[in-house]
Amino acid sequence: MNRRRLALLLGLTLLIFGAAASARAGEEKKGGAEASGAATNVFKWIHFVIIAGGIGYLCLAKGPAFFGARAAEIGAAITQATAAREAAERQLREAEGRLARLDEEVTALRAAAGQDASAEGARIRTATQKESEKIAAAAQAETEAAERAARIELKALAAKLAVDGAESLLSKQLTPQVQESLVSSFVTSLAGRPN
């Protein structure tokens, strides 16, 4: 409704302006030829008012929708740009904060790496010491086992040598006459025993 009133008001304003212009032109020009020129001017102004009124009406009828849609697009674009700017500023602040903490993080990482390296060194030293103790214990056990085996072998060799020596000694001392006397004394000792 406001658009129609505005269009009507604009049309009336143009009509009044056209009529005033034609009246002025009529006063300035006096005479018959001048009167036909004034009538031509009045028709030109009326024509102008009609065209201007039509253009004004179209602007009032279609303009608000067009400009409203365009304003909404511009408003949405401004809102998106504002949100994008705020997001970019937030990311910038976060990046600056991380950059400021970067030295602290590097120092903390270096300290942690140093602690890890010393802990790993201590673990390796402990593992090496345990392995060397195991190797020493295994070597001690092997030595003891070799010593026992050598003693057993030595006892077996000594027993064999003793048996061989006794055998050779007996074979030298045991003559056929000594054998007979041993057998006869054994038989005699058996005869004296009760069954």
C-alpha positions as CSV (number, residue, x, y, z in Angstrom):
1,M,0.0,0.0,0.0
2,N,2.9,2.4,0.8
3,R,4.3,1.8,-2.6
4,R,1.1,2.9,-4.4
5,R,0.9,6.0,-2.3
6,L,4.6,6.8,-3.1
7,A,4.0,6.2,-6.8
8,L,0.9,8.4,-6.8
9,L,2.7,11.1,-4.9
10,L,5.6,11.0,-7.3
11,G,3.2,11.1,-10.3
12,L,1.4,14.1,-8.9
13,T,4.7,15.9,-8.2
14,L,5.8,15.4,-11.7
15,L,2.5,16.5,-13.1
16,I,2.5,19.7,-11.1
17,F,6.1,20.3,-12.1
18,G,5.2,19.8,-15.8
19,A,2.2,22.1,-15.5
20,A,4.3,24.8,-13.8
21,A,7.0,24.5,-16.4
22,S,4.4,24.8,-19.2
23,A,2.7,27.8,-17.6
24,R,6.0,29.6,-17.3
25,A,6.9,28.8,-20.8
26,G,3.5,30.2,-21.9
27,E,4.1,33.5,-20.0
28,E,7.5,33.9,-21.6
29,K,6.3,33.5,-25.0
30,K,3.6,35.7,-26.2
31,G,1.9,35.4,-29.4
32,G,0.3,32.7,-31.7
33,A,3.5,31.0,-32.8
34,E,4.6,31.0,-29.3
35,A,1.4,29.5,-28.1
36,S,1.8,26.4,-30.4
37,G,5.4,26.1,-29.1
38,A,4.1,26.2,-25.6
39,A,1.6,23.5,-26.3
40,T,4.3,21.4,-27.7
41,N,6.3,22.0,-24.6
42,V,3.4,21.0,-22.4
43,F,2.9,17.8,-24.3
44,K,6.6,17.1,-24.0
45,W,6.4,17.6,-20.3
46,I,3.3,15.4,-20.0
47,H,5.1,12.8,-22.0
48,F,8.1,13.1,-19.7
49,V,5.9,12.9,-16.6
50,I,4.2,9.7,-17.9
51,I,7.5,8.1,-18.7
52,A,9.1,9.2,-15.5
53,G,6.0,8.1,-13.5
54,G,6.1,4.7,-15.2
55,I,9.8,4.3,-14.5
56,G,9.2,5.5,-10.9
57,Y,6.3,3.0,-10.5
58,L,8.5,0.1,-11.8
59,C,11.3,1.2,-9.5
60,L,8.9,1.3,-6.6
61,A,7.1,-1.9,-7.5
62,K,10.1,-4.1,-8.4
63,G,12.9,-2.1,-6.7
64,P,12.3,-3.1,-3.1
65,A,12.2,-6.8,-3.9
66,F,15.4,-6.5,-6.0
67,F,17.2,-4.3,-3.5
68,G,15.9,-6.3,-0.6
69,A,17.2,-9.5,-2.1
70,R,20.5,-7.8,-2.9
71,A,20.7,-6.4,0.6
72,A,20.1,-9.8,2.0
73,E,22.9,-11.3,-0.2
74,I,25.2,-8.5,0.9
75,G,24.2,-9.0,4.6
76,A,24.8,-12.7,4.3
77,A,28.2,-12.1,2.6
78,I,29.1,-9.6,5.3
79,T,28.1,-12.2,8.0
80,Q,30.2,-14.9,6.3
81,A,33.1,-12.6,5.9
82,T,32.9,-11.6,9.6
83,A,32.7,-15.2,10.6
84,A,35.7,-16.1,8.4
85,R,37.7,-13.1,9.7
86,E,36.9,-14.2,13.3
87,A,38.0,-17.8,12.5
88,A,41.2,-16.6,10.9
89,E,41.9,-14.3,13.9
90,R,41.3,-17.2,16.3
91,Q,43.6,-19.5,14.2
92,L,46.2,-16.7,14.2
93,R,46.0,-16.4,18.0
94,E,46.3,-20.1,18.4
95,A,49.3,-20.3,16.1
96,E,50.9,-17.4,17.9
97,G,50.2,-19.1,21.2
98,R,51.7,-22.4,20.0
99,L,54.7,-20.5,18.6
100,A,55.2,-18.8,21.9
101,R,55.1,-22.2,23.7
102,L,57.4,-23.8,21.1
103,D,60.6,-23.0,23.0
104,E,59.1,-24.5,26.1
105,E,58.0,-27.6,24.3
106,V,61.5,-28.0,22.7
107,T,63.1,-27.6,26.1
108,A,60.7,-30.1,27.6
109,L,61.3,-32.6,24.8
110,R,65.1,-32.3,25.1
111,A,64.8,-32.8,28.9
112,A,62.6,-35.9,28.3
113,A,65.0,-37.2,25.7
114,G,67.9,-36.8,28.1
115,Q,66.1,-38.6,30.9
116,D,65.1,-41.4,28.5
117,A,68.7,-41.7,27.3
118,S,70.1,-41.9,30.8
119,A,67.4,-44.4,31.8
120,E,68.2,-46.5,28.8
121,G,71.9,-46.3,29.6
122,A,71.3,-47.4,33.1
123,R,69.0,-50.3,31.8
124,I,71.7,-51.3,29.4
125,R,74.4,-51.2,32.1
126,T,72.2,-53.3,34.4
127,A,71.5,-55.8,31.6
128,T,75.2,-56.0,30.7
129,Q,76.1,-56.6,34.4
130,K,73.5,-59.4,34.7
131,E,74.7,-61.0,31.5
132,S,78.3,-60.9,32.6
133,E,77.3,-62.4,36.0
134,K,75.4,-65.2,34.1
135,I,78.4,-65.8,31.9
136,A,80.7,-65.9,34.9
137,A,78.4,-68.3,36.7
138,A,78.2,-70.5,33.5
139,A,82.0,-70.5,33.2
140,Q,82.3,-71.4,36.9
141,A,79.8,-74.2,36.5
142,E,81.7,-75.5,33.4
143,T,85.0,-75.3,35.2
144,E,83.6,-77.3,38.1
145,A,82.0,-79.8,35.8
146,A,85.3,-80.2,33.9
147,E,87.2,-80.6,37.2
148,R,84.8,-83.3,38.4
149,A,85.0,-85.1,35.1
150,A,88.8,-84.8,35.2
151,R,88.9,-86.2,38.8
152,I,86.6,-89.1,37.8
153,E,88.8,-89.8,34.8
154,L,91.9,-89.6,37.0
155,K,90.4,-92.0,39.6
156,A,89.5,-94.4,36.8
157,L,93.0,-94.1,35.3
158,A,94.6,-94.6,38.8
159,A,92.4,-97.6,39.4
160,K,93.3,-99.1,36.1
161,L,97.0,-98.5,36.7
162,A,96.7,-100.0,40.1
163,V,94.9,-103.1,38.7
164,D,97.5,-103.3,35.9
165,G,100.4,-102.9,38.4
166,A,98.9,-105.4,40.8
167,E,98.3,-107.8,38.0
168,S,101.8,-107.6,36.8
169,L,103.1,-107.9,40.4
170,L,100.9,-110.9,41.0
171,S,102.0,-112.5,37.8
172,K,105.6,-112.1,38.8
173,Q,105.1,-113.3,42.3
174,L,102.5,-116.0,41.6
175,T,104.5,-118.9,40.4
176,P,102.9,-122.3,39.9
177,Q,104.2,-123.5,43.3
178,V,102.7,-120.5,45.1
179,Q,99.4,-121.1,43.4
180,E,99.3,-124.7,44.5
181,S,100.0,-123.7,48.1
182,L,97.3,-121.1,48.0
183,V,94.8,-123.6,46.6
184,S,95.7,-126.2,49.2
185,S,95.4,-123.8,52.1
186,F,92.1,-122.6,50.8
187,V,90.8,-126.2,50.6
188,T,92.1,-126.9,54.1
189,S,90.3,-123.9,55.5
190,L,87.1,-125.0,53.8
191,A,87.4,-128.5,55.2
192,G,87.6,-127.2,58.8
193,R,84.3,-125.3,58.5
194,P,80.9,-126.8,59.2
195,N,78.5,-126.9,56.3
